[in-house]
């Protein structure tokens, strides 16, 4: 990533429960122990956001987390 792209990034605060944090940490640790590369929580969330963008997930008409989950699942099926 070039210096200009780094400057364009912004900080986002996310409130996750203990189970969600543990899941992110397990993903990062699994990567570290299997490949030697640790994925941070931020890198994992960034990858998920980029994936949703690539899948073309849209927010129009979404009225709940469950609706968003269903759209993501549908995007994978298409």
N, C-alpha and C positions, 0 to 999 in steps of 0.2 A: 504494500500500500504506500502510495507516495505521500509526501508531507502535506500537500493540499487536501487530500482526502481525509487525513487524520484531523486536520483543523475543522472540517465540516461536521465531524461527529459531535453529538450532544449527549449529555448524561441523562439517563432515565432512571427513576426510582420505581422499583416494583416491590410490592408487598406480597410475599409468598409464605405459605404455611411451612411447618417443619418438614412434612412429607415431601413437598415440592422442592425444598432446598436440598434435602437428602438425595432426591432423585438426580438433581443437577450435579451434586457432588459425586455421586456414584458414576454418572456418565464420564465426568472429567477424570476420575481416578481409574476407571476401566481403560480409558484411552491411554493414560499415563503408564499403567502397568503392562499393557499389551503392546504399546508402540514407543514408549518413552516420551511422548508428547502429551502434556497435560492441557486439557481444555478447561478454560475458566468458565464460570457461570455466564459471564458476559458473552464469551465466544459462542456458547451453546445457544443462548437466547438470540444472538445476532444471526446464527445459522438458521434458526427456526423462522425468524422474520423474513430472511432472504428467500427461504423455501416457499413461504406463503406468497411472497411477491411473484416468484417464478411460476407458481401454480395459478396465479391470477385470482386469488381469493379477494373478494370485495366485501365491503362492509354495509352496502346499501340494504336496508331492511332487516339487519341483524338486531334483535332485541334482547339477546341473552348470550351468556357464555356457551350454553348448550347449542344454540343456533349456530354460533361461530364454529364450534367443534364439528357439527354436521356438515357445514360448508367445506371445511378442510378435508373431511373424510370423502365428500363427494368429489372434490378437486382431484384427489388421488385416484379415484375410480374412473375418471374421465380420460 
